[in-house]
């Protein structure tokens, strides 16, 4: 259970980083 939770947290972190980087590139394009 705990191992699964840690895996989920890592997946969420990766997703947030991907979303953040895509947002940054998008704002860079608009600027």
N, CA, C and O atoms as a CHARMM CRD file, in Angstrom:
* protein
*
  124
    1    1 UNK  N      0.83900  -1.20400   0.00000 PROA 1      0.00000
    2    1 UNK  CA     0.00000   0.00000   0.00000 PROA 1      0.00000
    3    1 UNK  C      0.88100   1.26500   0.00000 PROA 1      0.00000
    4    1 UNK  O      0.68600   2.18200  -0.79800 PROA 1      0.00000
    5    2 UNK  N      1.85200   1.27700   0.92000 PROA 2      0.00000
    6    2 UNK  CA     2.71600   2.45500   1.01000 PROA 2      0.00000
    7    2 UNK  C      3.55200   2.61600  -0.26300 PROA 2      0.00000
    8    2 UNK  O      3.72700   3.72400  -0.77000 PROA 2      0.00000
    9    3 UNK  N      4.07000   1.47800  -0.77300 PROA 3      0.00000
   10    3 UNK  CA     4.86500   1.53300  -1.99400 PROA 3      0.00000
   11    3 UNK  C      4.05300   2.07600  -3.16300 PROA 3      0.00000
   12    3 UNK  O      4.55800   2.84900  -3.97700 PROA 3      0.00000
   13    4 UNK  N      2.78400   1.66100  -3.23900 PROA 4      0.00000
   14    4 UNK  CA     1.90800   2.12600  -4.31500 PROA 4      0.00000
   15    4 UNK  C      1.68700   3.63400  -4.19600 PROA 4      0.00000
   16    4 UNK  O      1.66400   4.35200  -5.19500 PROA 4      0.00000
   17    5 UNK  N      1.52600   4.10000  -2.95800 PROA 5      0.00000
   18    5 UNK  CA     1.28900   5.52400  -2.71800 PROA 5      0.00000
   19    5 UNK  C      2.50100   6.34400  -3.16100 PROA 5      0.00000
   20    5 UNK  O      2.35400   7.39200  -3.79000 PROA 5      0.00000
   21    6 UNK  N      3.70200   5.85600  -2.82800 PROA 6      0.00000
   22    6 UNK  CA     4.93300   6.54600  -3.21400 PROA 6      0.00000
   23    6 UNK  C      5.03700   6.59200  -4.73900 PROA 6      0.00000
   24    6 UNK  O      5.42000   7.61500  -5.30700 PROA 6      0.00000
   25    7 UNK  N      4.69700   5.48700  -5.39800 PROA 7      0.00000
   26    7 UNK  CA     4.73200   5.43600  -6.86300 PROA 7      0.00000
   27    7 UNK  C      3.76400   6.47100  -7.44500 PROA 7      0.00000
   28    7 UNK  O      4.08300   7.14500  -8.42400 PROA 7      0.00000
   29    8 UNK  N      2.58600   6.59000  -6.83800 PROA 8      0.00000
   30    8 UNK  CA     1.57500   7.53800  -7.29800 PROA 8      0.00000
   31    8 UNK  C      2.08900   8.96900  -7.13900 PROA 8      0.00000
   32    8 UNK  O      1.91100   9.80300  -8.02600 PROA 8      0.00000
   33    9 UNK  N      2.72800   9.24500  -5.99800 PROA 9      0.00000
   34    9 UNK  CA     3.26800  10.58100  -5.74000 PROA 9      0.00000
   35    9 UNK  C      4.30100  10.95100  -6.80000 PROA 9      0.00000
   36    9 UNK  O      4.32200  12.07900  -7.29300 PROA 9      0.00000
   37   10 UNK  N      5.16200   9.98400  -7.14800 PROA 10     0.00000
   38   10 UNK  CA     6.20900  10.22100  -8.15600 PROA 10     0.00000
   39   10 UNK  C      5.56600  10.51500  -9.50500 PROA 10     0.00000
   40   10 UNK  O      6.02700  11.39100 -10.23700 PROA 10     0.00000
   41   11 UNK  N      4.49400   9.77800  -9.83900 PROA 11     0.00000
   42   11 UNK  CA     3.79500   9.98400 -11.10900 PROA 11     0.00000
   43   11 UNK  C      3.16800  11.37800 -11.15200 PROA 11     0.00000
   44   11 UNK  O      3.23100  12.06900 -12.16800 PROA 11     0.00000
   45   12 UNK  N      2.56300  11.77900 -10.03100 PROA 12     0.00000
   46   12 UNK  CA     1.94800  13.10200  -9.95300 PROA 12     0.00000
   47   12 UNK  C      3.00400  14.19100 -10.11400 PROA 12     0.00000
   48   12 UNK  O      2.77800  15.18600 -10.80200 PROA 12     0.00000
   49   13 UNK  N      4.16800  13.99600  -9.47100 PROA 13     0.00000
   50   13 UNK  CA     5.24600  14.97900  -9.55600 PROA 13     0.00000
   51   13 UNK  C      5.71100  15.12600 -11.00200 PROA 13     0.00000
   52   13 UNK  O      5.92200  16.24000 -11.48200 PROA 13     0.00000
   53   14 UNK  N      5.87200  13.98800 -11.69700 PROA 14     0.00000
   54   14 UNK  CA     6.29700  14.01400 -13.10000 PROA 14     0.00000
   55   14 UNK  C      5.26700  14.74300 -13.95300 PROA 14     0.00000
   56   14 UNK  O      5.62200  15.52200 -14.83700 PROA 14     0.00000
   57   15 UNK  N      3.97100  14.48400 -13.67900 PROA 15     0.00000
   58   15 UNK  CA     2.89700  15.11100 -14.44700 PROA 15     0.00000
   59   15 UNK  C      2.90600  16.62300 -14.24000 PROA 15     0.00000
   60   15 UNK  O      2.74700  17.39200 -15.18800 PROA 15     0.00000
   61   16 UNK  N      3.09600  17.03900 -12.98100 PROA 16     0.00000
   62   16 UNK  CA     3.11700  18.47200 -12.66000 PROA 16     0.00000
   63   16 UNK  C      4.29600  19.15400 -13.35100 PROA 16     0.00000
   64   16 UNK  O      4.15800  20.25700 -13.88000 PROA 16     0.00000
   65   17 UNK  N      5.45600  18.49200 -13.34200 PROA 17     0.00000
   66   17 UNK  CA     6.65200  19.05500 -13.98300 PROA 17     0.00000
   67   17 UNK  C      6.41700  19.18900 -15.48700 PROA 17     0.00000
   68   17 UNK  O      6.75700  20.21300 -16.08100 PROA 17     0.00000
   69   18 UNK  N      5.84100  18.16600 -16.10000 PROA 18     0.00000
   70   18 UNK  CA     5.55900  18.21200 -17.54300 PROA 18     0.00000
   71   18 UNK  C      4.60200  19.35000 -17.86300 PROA 18     0.00000
   72   18 UNK  O      4.81600  20.10200 -18.81400 PROA 18     0.00000
   73   19 UNK  N      3.53100  19.47600 -17.05400 PROA 19     0.00000
   74   19 UNK  CA     2.53200  20.51300 -17.27900 PROA 19     0.00000
   75   19 UNK  C      3.16600  21.89500 -17.10900 PROA 19     0.00000
   76   19 UNK  O      2.90000  22.81100 -17.88800 PROA 19     0.00000
   77   20 UNK  N      4.00800  22.03200 -16.07800 PROA 20     0.00000
   78   20 UNK  CA     4.64700  23.31300 -15.79600 PROA 20     0.00000
   79   20 UNK  C      5.56600  23.72200 -16.94400 PROA 20     0.00000
   80   20 UNK  O      5.55800  24.87800 -17.36700 PROA 20     0.00000
   81   21 UNK  N      6.35600  22.77500 -17.44600 PROA 21     0.00000
   82   21 UNK  CA     7.29000  23.07600 -18.53500 PROA 21     0.00000
   83   21 UNK  C      6.52600  23.43700 -19.80900 PROA 21     0.00000
   84   21 UNK  O      6.95500  24.31000 -20.56300 PROA 21     0.00000
   85   22 UNK  N      5.39700  22.76900 -20.05000 PROA 22     0.00000
   86   22 UNK  CA     4.61000  23.06200 -21.25000 PROA 22     0.00000
   87   22 UNK  C      3.97700  24.44800 -21.12600 PROA 22     0.00000
   88   22 UNK  O      3.86500  25.17400 -22.11300 PROA 22     0.00000
   89   23 UNK  N      3.56200  24.81300 -19.90100 PROA 23     0.00000
   90   23 UNK  CA     2.98900  26.14200 -19.67400 PROA 23     0.00000
   91   23 UNK  C      4.05000  27.21600 -19.89500 PROA 23     0.00000
   92   23 UNK  O      3.76900  28.26400 -20.47500 PROA 23     0.00000
   93   24 UNK  N      5.28400  26.94800 -19.42500 PROA 24     0.00000
   94   24 UNK  CA     6.37200  27.91100 -19.56900 PROA 24     0.00000
   95   24 UNK  C      6.68400  28.14200 -21.03900 PROA 24     0.00000
   96   24 UNK  O      6.85900  29.28500 -21.46300 PROA 24     0.00000
   97   25 UNK  N      6.75500  27.06400 -21.82600 PROA 25     0.00000
   98   25 UNK  CA     7.05100  27.19400 -23.25300 PROA 25     0.00000
   99   25 UNK  C      5.90600  27.93100 -23.95500 PROA 25     0.00000
  100   25 UNK  O      6.13200  28.67800 -24.90700 PROA 25     0.00000
  101   26 UNK  N      4.67700  27.71500 -23.48000 PROA 26     0.00000
  102   26 UNK  CA     3.51700  28.36600 -24.07600 PROA 26     0.00000
  103   26 UNK  C      3.57600  29.87200 -23.80700 PROA 26     0.00000
  104   26 UNK  O      3.31500  30.68000 -24.69900 PROA 26     0.00000
  105   27 UNK  N      3.92500  30.24300 -22.55500 PROA 27     0.00000
  106   27 UNK  CA     4.00900  31.66500 -22.21500 PROA 27     0.00000
  107   27 UNK  C      5.16500  32.31100 -22.97000 PROA 27     0.00000
  108   27 UNK  O      5.08500  33.47900 -23.35000 PROA 27     0.00000
  109   28 UNK  N      6.22800  31.56100 -23.18500 PROA 28     0.00000
  110   28 UNK  CA     7.38700  32.08000 -23.91900 PROA 28     0.00000
  111   28 UNK  C      6.98500  32.37100 -25.36800 PROA 28     0.00000
  112   28 UNK  O      7.44700  33.34300 -25.96700 PROA 28     0.00000
  113   29 UNK  N      6.12200  31.51700 -25.92100 PROA 29     0.00000
  114   29 UNK  CA     5.68100  31.70300 -27.30200 PROA 29     0.00000
  115   29 UNK  C      4.80300  32.95100 -27.41300 PROA 29     0.00000
  116   29 UNK  O      4.92100  33.71100 -28.37400 PROA 29     0.00000
  117   30 UNK  N      3.92300  33.16200 -26.42800 PROA 30     0.00000
  118   30 UNK  CA     3.03400  34.31700 -26.45800 PROA 30     0.00000
  119   30 UNK  C      3.81600  35.60900 -26.23900 PROA 30     0.00000
  120   30 UNK  O      3.44000  36.65500 -26.76700 PROA 30     0.00000
  121   31 UNK  N      4.90300  35.54600 -25.46300 PROA 31     0.00000
  122   31 UNK  CA     5.73000  36.72700 -25.21600 PROA 31     0.00000
  123   31 UNK  C      6.54600  37.03800 -26.47200 PROA 31     0.00000
  124   31 UNK  O      7.31600  37.99900 -26.48600 PROA 31     0.00000
